[in-house]
Amino acid sequence: MPDTQYYSLHLYVSGRVQMVGFRYFAASLAKRYGVTGRVKNLYDGRVEIEAEGKKAGLTMFLEDIRIGPRSARVENVVEQWQEISSRRYQEFGVSF
């Protein structure tokens, strides 16, 4: 039986994650895994990601986010999963 349930994944990523192309890395991963949502830098140096999609795609997205792009150093990822009945985002955007 195919998985028709959508999930929301809210992430706070800390470490050396700003000014290293992290947001564009996340956008590229989102496209690869069929994830929608947004990513933005926070004033405290973290990156915030709101992602939506199927559990398998979000799981692979999260695994790659934990590694980060070559120029980054991910030290911590705080994650919050939630089942959702419909998606809020149609695409994945980069906020400034």
PDB file of N, CA, C and O in Angstrom:
ATOM      1  N   MET A   1       0.848  -1.192   0.000  1.00  0.00           N
ATOM      2  CA  MET A   1       0.000   0.000   0.000  1.00  0.00           C
ATOM      3  C   MET A   1       0.890   1.251   0.000  1.00  0.00           C
ATOM      4  O   MET A   1       1.753   1.386   0.867  1.00  0.00           O
ATOM      5  N   PRO A   2       0.696   2.157  -0.947  1.00  0.00           N
ATOM      6  CA  PRO A   2       1.558   3.347  -1.023  1.00  0.00           C
ATOM      7  C   PRO A   2       1.290   4.319   0.124  1.00  0.00           C
ATOM      8  O   PRO A   2       0.174   4.424   0.634  1.00  0.00           O
ATOM      9  N   ASP A   3       2.353   5.025   0.511  1.00  0.00           N
ATOM     10  CA  ASP A   3       2.247   6.013   1.592  1.00  0.00           C
ATOM     11  C   ASP A   3       1.637   7.300   1.041  1.00  0.00           C
ATOM     12  O   ASP A   3       2.242   7.962   0.197  1.00  0.00           O
ATOM     13  N   THR A   4       0.458   7.653   1.508  1.00  0.00           N
ATOM     14  CA  THR A   4      -0.199   8.878   1.050  1.00  0.00           C
ATOM     15  C   THR A   4      -0.190   9.957   2.114  1.00  0.00           C
ATOM     16  O   THR A   4      -0.725  11.044   1.899  1.00  0.00           O
ATOM     17  N   GLN A   5       0.409   9.671   3.253  1.00  0.00           N
ATOM     18  CA  GLN A   5       0.464  10.629   4.364  1.00  0.00           C
ATOM     19  C   GLN A   5       1.605  11.631   4.156  1.00  0.00           C
ATOM     20  O   GLN A   5       2.714  11.263   3.768  1.00  0.00           O
ATOM     21  N   TYR A   6       1.306  12.885   4.421  1.00  0.00           N
ATOM     22  CA  TYR A   6       2.330  13.935   4.366  1.00  0.00           C
ATOM     23  C   TYR A   6       2.758  14.318   5.772  1.00  0.00           C
ATOM     24  O   TYR A   6       1.992  14.219   6.730  1.00  0.00           O
ATOM     25  N   TYR A   7       3.996  14.757   5.865  1.00  0.00           N
ATOM     26  CA  TYR A   7       4.565  15.165   7.141  1.00  0.00           C
ATOM     27  C   TYR A   7       5.193  16.539   7.017  1.00  0.00           C
ATOM     28  O   TYR A   7       5.592  16.971   5.935  1.00  0.00           O
ATOM     29  N   SER A   8       5.267  17.213   8.153  1.00  0.00           N
ATOM     30  CA  SER A   8       5.978  18.478   8.275  1.00  0.00           C
ATOM     31  C   SER A   8       7.196  18.215   9.152  1.00  0.00           C
ATOM     32  O   SER A   8       7.106  17.530  10.171  1.00  0.00           O
ATOM     33  N   LEU A   9       8.325  18.762   8.748  1.00  0.00           N
ATOM     34  CA  LEU A   9       9.563  18.621   9.501  1.00  0.00           C
ATOM     35  C   LEU A   9      10.143  20.008   9.721  1.00  0.00           C
ATOM     36  O   LEU A   9      10.525  20.687   8.768  1.00  0.00           O
ATOM     37  N   HIS A  10      10.207  20.427  10.981  1.00  0.00           N
ATOM     38  CA  HIS A  10      10.733  21.749  11.343  1.00  0.00           C
ATOM     39  C   HIS A  10      12.116  21.534  11.943  1.00  0.00           C
ATOM     40  O   HIS A  10      12.274  20.779  12.902  1.00  0.00           O
ATOM     41  N   LEU A  11      13.120  22.206  11.370  1.00  0.00           N
ATOM     42  CA  LEU A  11      14.506  22.010  11.800  1.00  0.00           C
ATOM     43  C   LEU A  11      15.168  23.317  12.197  1.00  0.00           C
ATOM     44  O   LEU A  11      14.918  24.366  11.605  1.00  0.00           O
ATOM     45  N   TYR A  12      16.014  23.232  13.211  1.00  0.00           N
ATOM     46  CA  TYR A  12      16.947  24.303  13.556  1.00  0.00           C
ATOM     47  C   TYR A  12      18.335  23.686  13.467  1.00  0.00           C
ATOM     48  O   TYR A  12      18.660  22.753  14.202  1.00  0.00           O
ATOM     49  N   VAL A  13      19.147  24.214  12.563  1.00  0.00           N
ATOM     50  CA  VAL A  13      20.473  23.664  12.307  1.00  0.00           C
ATOM     51  C   VAL A  13      21.508  24.658  12.818  1.00  0.00           C
ATOM     52  O   VAL A  13      21.482  25.835  12.460  1.00  0.00           O
ATOM     53  N   SER A  14      22.426  24.171  13.664  1.00  0.00           N
ATOM     54  CA  SER A  14      23.453  25.062  14.207  1.00  0.00           C
ATOM     55  C   SER A  14      24.844  24.535  13.887  1.00  0.00           C
ATOM     56  O   SER A  14      25.027  23.373  13.525  1.00  0.00           O
ATOM     57  N   GLY A  15      25.814  25.426  14.031  1.00  0.00           N
ATOM     58  CA  GLY A  15      27.200  25.148  13.688  1.00  0.00           C
ATOM     59  C   GLY A  15      27.675  26.233  12.736  1.00  0.00           C
ATOM     60  O   GLY A  15      27.225  27.376  12.817  1.00  0.00           O
ATOM     61  N   ARG A  16      28.582  25.881  11.834  1.00  0.00           N
ATOM     62  CA  ARG A  16      28.992  26.843  10.807  1.00  0.00           C
ATOM     63  C   ARG A  16      28.074  26.612   9.611  1.00  0.00           C
ATOM     64  O   ARG A  16      28.409  25.868   8.690  1.00  0.00           O
ATOM     65  N   VAL A  17      26.905  27.264   9.639  1.00  0.00           N
ATOM     66  CA  VAL A  17      25.868  27.015   8.642  1.00  0.00           C
ATOM     67  C   VAL A  17      25.405  28.275   7.916  1.00  0.00           C
ATOM     68  O   VAL A  17      24.510  28.210   7.072  1.00  0.00           O
ATOM     69  N   GLN A  18      25.996  29.402   8.231  1.00  0.00           N
ATOM     70  CA  GLN A  18      25.683  30.627   7.496  1.00  0.00           C
ATOM     71  C   GLN A  18      26.912  31.074   6.718  1.00  0.00           C
ATOM     72  O   GLN A  18      28.048  30.882   7.152  1.00  0.00           O
ATOM     73  N   MET A  19      26.659  31.680   5.549  1.00  0.00           N
ATOM     74  CA  MET A  19      27.705  32.177   4.650  1.00  0.00           C
ATOM     75  C   MET A  19      28.558  31.035   4.079  1.00  0.00           C
ATOM     76  O   MET A  19      29.728  31.228   3.749  1.00  0.00           O
ATOM     77  N   VAL A  20      27.959  29.852   3.969  1.00  0.00           N
ATOM     78  CA  VAL A  20      28.651  28.691   3.404  1.00  0.00           C
ATOM     79  C   VAL A  20      27.792  28.003   2.331  1.00  0.00           C
ATOM     80  O   VAL A  20      28.107  26.888   1.914  1.00  0.00           O
ATOM     81  N   GLY A  21      26.713  28.655   1.881  1.00  0.00           N
ATOM     82  CA  GLY A  21      25.843  28.084   0.858  1.00  0.00           C
ATOM     83  C   GLY A  21      24.840  27.071   1.379  1.00  0.00           C
ATOM     84  O   GLY A  21      24.293  26.278   0.613  1.00  0.00           O
ATOM     85  N   PHE A  22      24.600  27.099   2.687  1.00  0.00           N
ATOM     86  CA  PHE A  22      23.728  26.089   3.294  1.00  0.00           C
ATOM     87  C   PHE A  22      22.290  26.178   2.791  1.00  0.00           C
ATOM     88  O   PHE A  22      21.667  25.149   2.529  1.00  0.00           O
ATOM     89  N   ARG A  23      21.756  27.383   2.652  1.00  0.00           N
ATOM     90  CA  ARG A  23      20.360  27.522   2.213  1.00  0.00           C
ATOM     91  C   ARG A  23      20.168  26.966   0.805  1.00  0.00           C
ATOM     92  O   ARG A  23      19.160  26.319   0.521  1.00  0.00           O
ATOM     93  N   TYR A  24      21.136  27.221  -0.075  1.00  0.00           N
ATOM     94  CA  TYR A  24      21.018  26.731  -1.448  1.00  0.00           C
ATOM     95  C   TYR A  24      21.253  25.223  -1.517  1.00  0.00           C
ATOM     96  O   TYR A  24      20.676  24.537  -2.361  1.00  0.00           O
ATOM     97  N   PHE A  25      22.086  24.721  -0.640  1.00  0.00           N
ATOM     98  CA  PHE A  25      22.281  23.274  -0.484  1.00  0.00           C
ATOM     99  C   PHE A  25      20.947  22.633  -0.090  1.00  0.00           C
ATOM    100  O   PHE A  25      20.547  21.623  -0.669  1.00  0.00           O
ATOM    101  N   ALA A  26      20.259  23.223   0.897  1.00  0.00           N
ATOM    102  CA  ALA A  26      18.964  22.695   1.347  1.00  0.00           C
ATOM    103  C   ALA A  26      17.942  22.734   0.217  1.00  0.00           C
ATOM    104  O   ALA A  26      17.168  21.791   0.050  1.00  0.00           O
ATOM    105  N   ALA A  27      17.930  23.819  -0.563  1.00  0.00           N
ATOM    106  CA  ALA A  27      16.985  23.936  -1.681  1.00  0.00           C
ATOM    107  C   ALA A  27      17.259  22.863  -2.731  1.00  0.00           C
ATOM    108  O   ALA A  27      16.322  22.301  -3.299  1.00  0.00           O
ATOM    109  N   SER A  28      18.512  22.579  -2.991  1.00  0.00           N
ATOM    110  CA  SER A  28      18.878  21.544  -3.951  1.00  0.00           C
ATOM    111  C   SER A  28      18.431  20.167  -3.461  1.00  0.00           C
ATOM    112  O   SER A  28      17.914  19.368  -4.241  1.00  0.00           O
ATOM    113  N   LEU A  29      18.628  19.892  -2.179  1.00  0.00           N
ATOM    114  CA  LEU A  29      18.173  18.624  -1.602  1.00  0.00           C
ATOM    115  C   LEU A  29      16.655  18.500  -1.684  1.00  0.00           C
ATOM    116  O   LEU A  29      16.129  17.436  -2.012  1.00  0.00           O
ATOM    117  N   ALA A  30      15.959  19.589  -1.387  1.00  0.00           N
ATOM    118  CA  ALA A  30      14.497  19.573  -1.411  1.00  0.00           C
ATOM    119  C   ALA A  30      13.996  19.179  -2.798  1.00  0.00           C
ATOM    120  O   ALA A  30      13.072  18.376  -2.929  1.00  0.00           O
ATOM    121  N   LYS A  31      14.606  19.745  -3.816  1.00  0.00           N
ATOM    122  CA  LYS A  31      14.210  19.410  -5.192  1.00  0.00           C
ATOM    123  C   LYS A  31      14.479  17.931  -5.466  1.00  0.00           C
ATOM    124  O   LYS A  31      13.646  17.252  -6.066  1.00  0.00           O
ATOM    125  N   ARG A  32      15.619  17.435  -5.036  1.00  0.00           N
ATOM    126  CA  ARG A  32      15.997  16.034  -5.262  1.00  0.00           C
ATOM    127  C   ARG A  32      15.004  15.076  -4.602  1.00  0.00           C
ATOM    128  O   ARG A  32      14.668  14.042  -5.179  1.00  0.00           O
ATOM    129  N   TYR A  33      14.532  15.413  -3.400  1.00  0.00           N
ATOM    130  CA  TYR A  33      13.700  14.492  -2.625  1.00  0.00           C
ATOM    131  C   TYR A  33      12.203  14.818  -2.653  1.00  0.00           C
ATOM    132  O   TYR A  33      11.433  14.200  -1.918  1.00  0.00           O
ATOM    133  N   GLY A  34      11.779  15.763  -3.475  1.00  0.00           N
ATOM    134  CA  GLY A  34      10.359  16.093  -3.577  1.00  0.00           C
ATOM    135  C   GLY A  34       9.797  16.772  -2.347  1.00  0.00           C
ATOM    136  O   GLY A  34       8.635  16.577  -1.993  1.00  0.00           O
ATOM    137  N   VAL A  35      10.634  17.577  -1.693  1.00  0.00           N
ATOM    138  CA  VAL A  35      10.259  18.268  -0.459  1.00  0.00           C
ATOM    139  C   VAL A  35       9.911  19.720  -0.784  1.00  0.00           C
ATOM    140  O   VAL A  35      10.589  20.357  -1.590  1.00  0.00           O
ATOM    141  N   THR A  36       8.864  20.237  -0.164  1.00  0.00           N
ATOM    142  CA  THR A  36       8.518  21.649  -0.293  1.00  0.00           C
ATOM    143  C   THR A  36       8.744  22.338   1.054  1.00  0.00           C
ATOM    144  O   THR A  36       8.906  21.669   2.074  1.00  0.00           O
ATOM    145  N   GLY A  37       8.754  23.672   1.059  1.00  0.00           N
ATOM    146  CA  GLY A  37       8.924  24.409   2.305  1.00  0.00           C
ATOM    147  C   GLY A  37       9.764  25.646   2.112  1.00  0.00           C
ATOM    148  O   GLY A  37       9.685  26.313   1.081  1.00  0.00           O
ATOM    149  N   ARG A  38      10.586  25.953   3.130  1.00  0.00           N
ATOM    150  CA  ARG A  38      11.439  27.142   3.062  1.00  0.00           C
ATOM    151  C   ARG A  38      12.625  26.975   3.991  1.00  0.00           C
ATOM    152  O   ARG A  38      12.606  26.171   4.923  1.00  0.00           O
ATOM    153  N   VAL A  39      13.659  27.758   3.713  1.00  0.00           N
ATOM    154  CA  VAL A  39      14.851  27.783   4.559  1.00  0.00           C
ATOM    155  C   VAL A  39      15.255  29.235   4.747  1.00  0.00           C
ATOM    156  O   VAL A  39      15.151  30.033   3.815  1.00  0.00           O
ATOM    157  N   LYS A  40      15.720  29.590   5.952  1.00  0.00           N
ATOM    158  CA  LYS A  40      16.181  30.958   6.173  1.00  0.00           C
ATOM    159  C   LYS A  40      17.236  30.998   7.268  1.00  0.00           C
ATOM    160  O   LYS A  40      17.274  30.137   8.148  1.00  0.00           O
ATOM    161  N   ASN A  41      18.083  32.005   7.198  1.00  0.00           N
ATOM    162  CA  ASN A  41      19.068  32.254   8.246  1.00  0.00           C
ATOM    163  C   ASN A  41      18.372  32.946   9.415  1.00  0.00           C
ATOM    164  O   ASN A  41      17.464  33.753   9.217  1.00  0.00           O
ATOM    165  N   LEU A  42      18.799  32.628  10.617  1.00  0.00           N
ATOM    166  CA  LEU A  42      18.306  33.302  11.815  1.00  0.00           C
ATOM    167  C   LEU A  42      19.395  34.233  12.347  1.00  0.00           C
ATOM    168  O   LEU A  42      20.580  34.035  12.077  1.00  0.00           O
ATOM    169  N   TYR A  43      18.990  35.228  13.091  1.00  0.00           N
ATOM    170  CA  TYR A  43      19.935  36.217  13.618  1.00  0.00           C
ATOM    171  C   TYR A  43      20.944  35.615  14.595  1.00  0.00           C
ATOM    172  O   TYR A  43      22.021  36.175  14.796  1.00  0.00           O
ATOM    173  N   ASP A  44      20.602  34.486  15.199  1.00  0.00           N
ATOM    174  CA  ASP A  44      21.510  33.879  16.179  1.00  0.00           C
ATOM    175  C   ASP A  44      22.540  32.937  15.547  1.00  0.00           C
ATOM    176  O   ASP A  44      23.280  32.261  16.263  1.00  0.00           O
ATOM    177  N   GLY A  45      22.592  32.888  14.217  1.00  0.00           N
ATOM    178  CA  GLY A  45      23.587  32.068  13.531  1.00  0.00           C
ATOM    179  C   GLY A  45      23.086  30.706  13.085  1.00  0.00           C
ATOM    180  O   GLY A  45      23.790  29.996  12.367  1.00  0.00           O
ATOM    181  N   ARG A  46      21.888  30.329  13.497  1.00  0.00           N
ATOM    182  CA  ARG A  46      21.317  29.054  13.065  1.00  0.00           C
ATOM    183  C   ARG A  46      20.602  29.219  11.724  1.00  0.00           C
ATOM    184  O   ARG A  46      20.382  30.333  11.249  1.00  0.00           O
ATOM    185  N   VAL A  47      20.251  28.090  11.133  1.00  0.00           N
ATOM    186  CA  VAL A  47      19.403  28.055   9.941  1.00  0.00           C
ATOM    187  C   VAL A  47      18.116  27.347  10.335  1.00  0.00           C
ATOM    188  O   VAL A  47      18.149  26.308  10.994  1.00  0.00           O
ATOM    189  N   GLU A  48      16.981  27.911   9.931  1.00  0.00           N
ATOM    190  CA  GLU A  48      15.675  27.312  10.192  1.00  0.00           C
ATOM    191  C   GLU A  48      15.127  26.752   8.890  1.00  0.00           C
ATOM    192  O   GLU A  48      15.179  27.409   7.851  1.00  0.00           O
ATOM    193  N   ILE A  49      14.602  25.539   8.952  1.00  0.00           N
ATOM    194  CA  ILE A  49      14.013  24.891   7.781  1.00  0.00           C
ATOM    195  C   ILE A  49      12.623  24.392   8.134  1.00  0.00           C
ATOM    196  O   ILE A  49      12.432  23.711   9.142  1.00  0.00           O
ATOM    197  N   GLU A  50      11.657  24.737   7.298  1.00  0.00           N
ATOM    198  CA  GLU A  50      10.324  24.142   7.367  1.00  0.00           C
ATOM    199  C   GLU A  50      10.188  23.315   6.103  1.00  0.00           C
ATOM    200  O   GLU A  50      10.252  23.852   4.997  1.00  0.00           O
ATOM    201  N   ALA A  51      10.000  22.011   6.259  1.00  0.00           N
ATOM    202  CA  ALA A  51       9.935  21.115   5.114  1.00  0.00           C
ATOM    203  C   ALA A  51       8.685  20.252   5.201  1.00  0.00           C
ATOM    204  O   ALA A  51       8.252  19.871   6.289  1.00  0.00           O
ATOM    205  N   GLU A  52       8.110  19.949   4.039  1.00  0.00           N
ATOM    206  CA  GLU A  52       6.917  19.112   3.973  1.00  0.00           C
ATOM    207  C   GLU A  52       7.083  18.092   2.855  1.00  0.00           C
ATOM    208  O   GLU A  52       7.709  18.366   1.831  1.00  0.00           O
ATOM    209  N   GLY A  53       6.512  16.917   3.068  1.00  0.00           N
ATOM    210  CA  GLY A  53       6.561  15.894   2.035  1.00  0.00           C
ATOM    211  C   GLY A  53       6.250  14.529   2.604  1.00  0.00           C
ATOM    212  O   GLY A  53       5.744  14.401   3.719  1.00  0.00           O
ATOM    213  N   LYS A  54       6.564  13.509   1.818  1.00  0.00           N
ATOM    214  CA  LYS A  54       6.399  12.123   2.246  1.00  0.00           C
ATOM    215  C   LYS A  54       7.519  11.777   3.220  1.00  0.00           C
ATOM    216  O   LYS A  54       8.602  12.359   3.165  1.00  0.00           O
ATOM    217  N   LYS A  55       7.255  10.836   4.104  1.00  0.00           N
ATOM    218  CA  LYS A  55       8.223  10.500   5.144  1.00  0.00           C
ATOM    219  C   LYS A  55       9.562  10.041   4.569  1.00  0.00           C
ATOM    220  O   LYS A  55      10.613  10.422   5.084  1.00  0.00           O
ATOM    221  N   ALA A  56       9.541   9.240   3.521  1.00  0.00           N
ATOM    222  CA  ALA A  56      10.789   8.736   2.943  1.00  0.00           C
ATOM    223  C   ALA A  56      11.647   9.882   2.407  1.00  0.00           C
ATOM    224  O   ALA A  56      12.852   9.923   2.654  1.00  0.00           O
ATOM    225  N   GLY A  57      11.030  10.810   1.677  1.00  0.00           N
ATOM    226  CA  GLY A  57      11.763  11.950   1.133  1.00  0.00           C
ATOM    227  C   GLY A  57      12.310  12.851   2.227  1.00  0.00           C
ATOM    228  O   GLY A  57      13.444  13.322   2.141  1.00  0.00           O
ATOM    229  N   LEU A  58      11.505  13.092   3.252  1.00  0.00           N
ATOM    230  CA  LEU A  58      11.955  13.930   4.363  1.00  0.00           C
ATOM    231  C   LEU A  58      13.081  13.271   5.150  1.00  0.00           C
ATOM    232  O   LEU A  58      13.990  13.950   5.626  1.00  0.00           O
ATOM    233  N   THR A  59      13.024  11.959   5.284  1.00  0.00           N
ATOM    234  CA  THR A  59      14.075  11.241   6.004  1.00  0.00           C
ATOM    235  C   THR A  59      15.410  11.360   5.275  1.00  0.00           C
ATOM    236  O   THR A  59      16.441  11.596   5.904  1.00  0.00           O
ATOM    237  N   MET A  60      15.397  11.200   3.958  1.00  0.00           N
ATOM    238  CA  MET A  60      16.633  11.341   3.177  1.00  0.00           C
ATOM    239  C   MET A  60      17.126  12.788   3.201  1.00  0.00           C
ATOM    240  O   MET A  60      18.328  13.038   3.296  1.00  0.00           O
ATOM    241  N   PHE A  61      16.188  13.744   3.115  1.00  0.00           N
ATOM    242  CA  PHE A  61      16.510  15.163   3.198  1.00  0.00           C
ATOM    243  C   PHE A  61      17.223  15.447   4.520  1.00  0.00           C
ATOM    244  O   PHE A  61      18.266  16.100   4.535  1.00  0.00           O
ATOM    245  N   LEU A  62      16.666  14.961   5.626  1.00  0.00           N
ATOM    246  CA  LEU A  62      17.239  15.182   6.949  1.00  0.00           C
ATOM    247  C   LEU A  62      18.632  14.563   7.070  1.00  0.00           C
ATOM    248  O   LEU A  62      19.534  15.178   7.640  1.00  0.00           O
ATOM    249  N   GLU A  63      18.814  13.359   6.543  1.00  0.00           N
ATOM    250  CA  GLU A  63      20.130  12.723   6.595  1.00  0.00           C
ATOM    251  C   GLU A  63      21.198  13.585   5.930  1.00  0.00           C
ATOM    252  O   GLU A  63      22.302  13.734   6.456  1.00  0.00           O
ATOM    253  N   ASP A  64      20.864  14.150   4.771  1.00  0.00           N
ATOM    254  CA  ASP A  64      21.829  14.989   4.051  1.00  0.00           C
ATOM    255  C   ASP A  64      22.008  16.352   4.726  1.00  0.00           C
ATOM    256  O   ASP A  64      23.102  16.914   4.687  1.00  0.00           O
ATOM    257  N   ILE A  65      20.961  16.886   5.337  1.00  0.00           N
ATOM    258  CA  ILE A  65      21.073  18.150   6.080  1.00  0.00           C
ATOM    259  C   ILE A  65      22.041  17.962   7.242  1.00  0.00           C
ATOM    260  O   ILE A  65      22.831  18.860   7.532  1.00  0.00           O
ATOM    261  N   ARG A  66      21.995  16.826   7.904  1.00  0.00           N
ATOM    262  CA  ARG A  66      22.901  16.550   9.031  1.00  0.00           C
ATOM    263  C   ARG A  66      24.366  16.564   8.600  1.00  0.00           C
ATOM    264  O   ARG A  66      25.245  16.863   9.409  1.00  0.00           O
ATOM    265  N   ILE A  67      24.634  16.248   7.351  1.00  0.00           N
ATOM    266  CA  ILE A  67      25.995  16.276   6.816  1.00  0.00           C
ATOM    267  C   ILE A  67      26.349  17.700   6.363  1.00  0.00           C
ATOM    268  O   ILE A  67      27.432  18.202   6.663  1.00  0.00           O
ATOM    269  N   GLY A  68      25.431  18.340   5.644  1.00  0.00           N
ATOM    270  CA  GLY A  68      25.644  19.702   5.171  1.00  0.00           C
ATOM    271  C   GLY A  68      26.547  19.755   3.952  1.00  0.00           C
ATOM    272  O   GLY A  68      27.117  18.742   3.546  1.00  0.00           O
ATOM    273  N   PRO A  69      26.674  20.947   3.367  1.00  0.00           N
ATOM    274  CA  PRO A  69      27.593  21.109   2.244  1.00  0.00           C
ATOM    275  C   PRO A  69      29.041  21.024   2.736  1.00  0.00           C
ATOM    276  O   PRO A  69      29.305  21.129   3.934  1.00  0.00           O
ATOM    277  N   ARG A  70      29.954  20.837   1.820  1.00  0.00           N
ATOM    278  CA  ARG A  70      31.368  20.653   2.163  1.00  0.00           C
ATOM    279  C   ARG A  70      31.932  21.791   3.014  1.00  0.00           C
ATOM    280  O   ARG A  70      32.753  21.556   3.900  1.00  0.00           O
ATOM    281  N   SER A  71      31.492  23.023   2.748  1.00  0.00           N
ATOM    282  CA  SER A  71      32.041  24.196   3.437  1.00  0.00           C
ATOM    283  C   SER A  71      31.424  24.440   4.819  1.00  0.00           C
ATOM    284  O   SER A  71      31.882  25.310   5.561  1.00  0.00           O
ATOM    285  N   ALA A  72      30.393  23.676   5.159  1.00  0.00           N
ATOM    286  CA  ALA A  72      29.704  23.865   6.448  1.00  0.00           C
ATOM    287  C   ALA A  72      30.223  22.878   7.488  1.00  0.00           C
ATOM    288  O   ALA A  72      30.942  21.928   7.177  1.00  0.00           O
ATOM    289  N   ARG A  73      29.831  23.139   8.736  1.00  0.00           N
ATOM    290  CA  ARG A  73      30.083  22.208   9.829  1.00  0.00           C
ATOM    291  C   ARG A  73      28.813  22.162  10.685  1.00  0.00           C
ATOM    292  O   ARG A  73      28.580  23.036  11.520  1.00  0.00           O
ATOM    293  N   VAL A  74      28.017  21.151  10.466  1.00  0.00           N
ATOM    294  CA  VAL A  74      26.770  21.008  11.216  1.00  0.00           C
ATOM    295  C   VAL A  74      27.102  20.406  12.577  1.00  0.00           C
ATOM    296  O   VAL A  74      27.662  19.313  12.666  1.00  0.00           O
ATOM    297  N   GLU A  75      26.748  21.138  13.642  1.00  0.00           N
ATOM    298  CA  GLU A  75      27.015  20.666  15.002  1.00  0.00           C
ATOM    299  C   GLU A  75      25.782  20.077  15.671  1.00  0.00           C
ATOM    300  O   GLU A  75      25.891  19.158  16.483  1.00  0.00           O
ATOM    301  N   ASN A  76      24.606  20.606  15.331  1.00  0.00           N
ATOM    302  CA  ASN A  76      23.388  20.136  15.981  1.00  0.00           C
ATOM    303  C   ASN A  76      22.192  20.387  15.066  1.00  0.00           C
ATOM    304  O   ASN A  76      22.127  21.395  14.362  1.00  0.00           O
ATOM    305  N   VAL A  77      21.251  19.451  15.094  1.00  0.00           N
ATOM    306  CA  VAL A  77      19.987  19.611  14.371  1.00  0.00           C
ATOM    307  C   VAL A  77      18.861  19.279  15.339  1.00  0.00           C
ATOM    308  O   VAL A  77      18.768  18.158  15.838  1.00  0.00           O
ATOM    309  N   VAL A  78      18.009  20.261  15.599  1.00  0.00           N
ATOM    310  CA  VAL A  78      16.820  20.051  16.422  1.00  0.00           C
ATOM    311  C   VAL A  78      15.661  19.832  15.455  1.00  0.00           C
ATOM    312  O   VAL A  78      15.396  20.670  14.592  1.00  0.00           O
ATOM    313  N   GLU A  79      14.977  18.707  15.603  1.00  0.00           N
ATOM    314  CA  GLU A  79      13.923  18.356  14.648  1.00  0.00           C
ATOM    315  C   GLU A  79      12.589  18.150  15.339  1.00  0.00           C
ATOM    316  O   GLU A  79      12.516  17.663  16.467  1.00  0.00           O
ATOM    317  N   GLN A  80      11.533  18.533  14.629  1.00  0.00           N
ATOM    318  CA  GLN A  80      10.169  18.320  15.116  1.00  0.00           C
ATOM    319  C   GLN A  80       9.326  17.826  13.948  1.00  0.00           C
ATOM    320  O   GLN A  80       9.148  18.536  12.959  1.00  0.00           O
ATOM    321  N   TRP A  81       8.808  16.604  14.066  1.00  0.00           N
ATOM    322  CA  TRP A  81       7.971  15.983  13.043  1.00  0.00           C
ATOM    323  C   TRP A  81       6.507  16.154  13.403  1.00  0.00           C
ATOM    324  O   TRP A  81       6.141  16.191  14.578  1.00  0.00           O
ATOM    325  N   GLN A  82       5.668  16.259  12.368  1.00  0.00           N
ATOM    326  CA  GLN A  82       4.227  16.336  12.591  1.00  0.00           C
ATOM    327  C   GLN A  82       3.509  15.803  11.354  1.00  0.00           C
ATOM    328  O   GLN A  82       3.885  16.127  10.227  1.00  0.00           O
ATOM    329  N   GLU A  83       2.481  14.988  11.563  1.00  0.00           N
ATOM    330  CA  GLU A  83       1.629  14.563  10.442  1.00  0.00           C
ATOM    331  C   GLU A  83       0.763  15.743  10.042  1.00  0.00           C
ATOM    332  O   GLU A  83       0.271  16.483  10.894  1.00  0.00           O
ATOM    333  N   ILE A  84       0.581  15.913   8.736  1.00  0.00           N
ATOM    334  CA  ILE A  84      -0.267  17.012   8.251  1.00  0.00           C
ATOM    335  C   ILE A  84      -1.276  16.448   7.253  1.00  0.00           C
ATOM    336  O   ILE A  84      -1.020  15.444   6.588  1.00  0.00           O
ATOM    337  N   SER A  85      -2.423  17.110   7.163  1.00  0.00           N
ATOM    338  CA  SER A  85      -3.474  16.640   6.253  1.00  0.00           C
ATOM    339  C   SER A  85      -3.301  17.214   4.852  1.00  0.00           C
ATOM    340  O   SER A  85      -3.756  16.618   3.875  1.00  0.00           O
ATOM    341  N   SER A  86      -2.647  18.367   4.749  1.00  0.00           N
ATOM    342  CA  SER A  86      -2.377  18.947   3.430  1.00  0.00           C
ATOM    343  C   SER A  86      -1.120  19.805   3.513  1.00  0.00           C
ATOM    344  O   SER A  86      -0.730  20.266   4.585  1.00  0.00           O
ATOM    345  N   ARG A  87      -0.502  20.003   2.366  1.00  0.00           N
ATOM    346  CA  ARG A  87       0.739  20.766   2.314  1.00  0.00           C
ATOM    347  C   ARG A  87       0.440  22.259   2.241  1.00  0.00           C
ATOM    348  O   ARG A  87      -0.486  22.684   1.549  1.00  0.00           O
ATOM    349  N   ARG A  88       1.232  23.046   2.960  1.00  0.00           N
ATOM    350  CA  ARG A  88       1.111  24.509   2.902  1.00  0.00           C
ATOM    351  C   ARG A  88       1.942  25.095   1.777  1.00  0.00           C
ATOM    352  O   ARG A  88       1.593  26.138   1.224  1.00  0.00           O
ATOM    353  N   TYR A  89       3.035  24.437   1.434  1.00  0.00           N
ATOM    354  CA  TYR A  89       3.982  24.955   0.443  1.00  0.00           C
ATOM    355  C   TYR A  89       3.861  24.216  -0.874  1.00  0.00           C
ATOM    356  O   TYR A  89       3.675  22.999  -0.894  1.00  0.00           O
ATOM    357  N   GLN A  90       3.967  24.947  -1.977  1.00  0.00           N
ATOM    358  CA  GLN A  90       3.923  24.346  -3.313  1.00  0.00           C
ATOM    359  C   GLN A  90       5.328  24.103  -3.866  1.00  0.00           C
ATOM    360  O   GLN A  90       5.514  23.294  -4.775  1.00  0.00           O
ATOM    361  N   GLU A  91       6.303  24.803  -3.314  1.00  0.00           N
ATOM    362  CA  GLU A  91       7.697  24.677  -3.755  1.00  0.00           C
ATOM    363  C   GLU A  91       8.605  24.903  -2.559  1.00  0.00           C
ATOM    364  O   GLU A  91       8.125  25.076  -1.439  1.00  0.00           O
ATOM    365  N   PHE A  92       9.908  24.903  -2.786  1.00  0.00           N
ATOM    366  CA  PHE A  92      10.853  25.144  -1.702  1.00  0.00           C
ATOM    367  C   PHE A  92      11.536  26.484  -1.955  1.00  0.00           C
ATOM    368  O   PHE A  92      12.167  26.678  -2.994  1.00  0.00           O
ATOM    369  N   GLY A  93      11.408  27.408  -1.004  1.00  0.00           N
ATOM    370  CA  GLY A  93      11.953  28.745  -1.171  1.00  0.00           C
ATOM    371  C   GLY A  93      13.096  29.068  -0.214  1.00  0.00           C
ATOM    372  O   GLY A  93      13.201  28.505   0.876  1.00  0.00           O
ATOM    373  N   VAL A  94      13.937  29.979  -0.649  1.00  0.00           N
ATOM    374  CA  VAL A  94      15.056  30.470   0.161  1.00  0.00           C
ATOM    375  C   VAL A  94      14.692  31.874   0.618  1.00  0.00           C
ATOM    376  O   VAL A  94      14.477  32.758  -0.211  1.00  0.00           O
ATOM    377  N   SER A  95      14.620  32.090   1.931  1.00  0.00           N
ATOM    378  CA  SER A  95      14.317  33.407   2.495  1.00  0.00           C
ATOM    379  C   SER A  95      15.594  34.090   2.916  1.00  0.00           C
ATOM    380  O   SER A  95      16.602  33.445   3.204  1.00  0.00           O
ATOM    381  N   PHE A  96      15.536  35.397   2.947  1.00  0.00           N
ATOM    382  CA  PHE A  96      16.727  36.186   3.328  1.00  0.00           C
ATOM    383  C   PHE A  96      16.483  36.952   4.600  1.00  0.00           C
ATOM    384  O   PHE A  96      17.367  37.667   5.070  1.00  0.00           O
TER     385      PHE A  96
END
